[in-house]
Amino acid sequence: MKCPKCGNEMTKGEISVSANTSRGWPVLFWATSDVFNRVFPQLLTAKKASAEGGVQINLGNGWMKPRNVGYICKECKCVLMDY
């Protein structure tokens, strides 16, 4: 897959969670800059971000839930992933 930023070839892999996270599934989320600018970062939960139009990205560990597929460009540090 070609990187949308620089055009170099991206490497396919999997995105997983670390064994260090023992309090449930860690959650990543995407939200617009406006959401991050309006809410104090320590108070912004995935639930609040989702209510503001954000997208929650649940990560699998490959054991109980499949890992997410992702592509990385080491040249420009771009990551694309399925969620």
Summary of the structure (lengths in Angstrom):
residues: 83
radius of gyration: 14.8
end to end distance: 17.4
largest distance: 38.7
contacts: 192
relative contact order: 0.31
helix: 18%
strand: 30%
